[in-house]
Amino acid sequence: MQKLRSVNTKFWDDPFTANLTTEEKLLFLYLLTNPLTNILGIYEITLRRISYDTGIKPEKAENILVTNFMEKGKAIWSKNYLILPNFLKNQNLNPAMQKGALKLFNNLPEWLRYSILEEAPTGYQRLREAILNIKGIGIEEEKEEEEEAEPDCGGIGGGKLDLKANGQITLGLFPDFWKRYPRKIDKGNALKSWTKLCNIKVKDRPKWVIIRDAIYNQKQTERWDDKDFIPYPATWLNQTRWIDDPETMVKPVTRSRETPKAAHGTRSENPDFADSPVEVIQMPFTNPKNKKQNEN
């Protein structure tokens, strides 16, 4: 199917483009406009295909991708996937296109989705921000009727973000919550607490991004180094612990039990005796039997 890709004329005035060689300009323009591109700016392509279409040798194309485009944050090449971090944010998407972009993202390999949303390494931050801001994930407000729609949102399943939920948690995201929460205990009550949160109006639910990031940040704290100090998942949800400030989550000080010391301490610990000489006084010994005989 034919695709239309528009390139802003400012492309040629961009300082990055101006400093590229002829081959590098051709390759960068190809990455933006080749038949495999999509509105998400993330697609699978091989070096062989790139070489065939552009006439640039595979080794040279890989070298340009890795040492030039990746270092400058213009493109990321990983496991035959080409990622254009700035592509999505520069698109003017209508609702149908937003839905299509979300579908493309949900169909990406799990490792790639995790890298973008969870790890967000250098170069992925702008892409992550753009994905979280498309309709159904980000900050755009839904109409009042949609906010009061069915809270169940499709039941427990694959954990994909629901377009109607506007980024707030849904019942279908419970498996993702359970996978991330470090203390896996009392799952039944945790599910009840999660369901209770999903049964309130969409606009009043916590956003999934906030829940997810709170778990990640609290897992880095000193307190959560010890699982004994990690709340049960149901407790964490019921008490809205995702709003806790990680910087205040220090591990409680525990004092070990020590044997009580004498009131005045030992000779070495009592300064009154520290340097005083020790005088030994010998007392005469009297046998009790002899004492009795003398009395008689």
Secondary structure, 3 states (H helix, E strand, C coil): CCCCCCCCHHHHCCHHHHCCCHHHHHHHHHHHHCCCCCCCCEEECCHHHHHHHHCCCHHHHHHHHHHHHCCCCCCEEECCEEECCCCHHHCCCCHHHHHHHHHHHHCCCHHHHHHHHHHCCCCCHHHHHHHHCCCCCCCCCCCHHHHCCCCCCCCCCCCCCCHHHCCECCHHHHHHHHHHCCCCCCHHHHHHHHHHHHCCCHHHCCEHHHHHHHHHHHHCCCHHHCHHHCCCHHHHHHCCHHHCCHHHCCCCCCCCCCCCCCCCCCCCCCCCCCCCCCCCCCCCCCCHHHHHHHHC
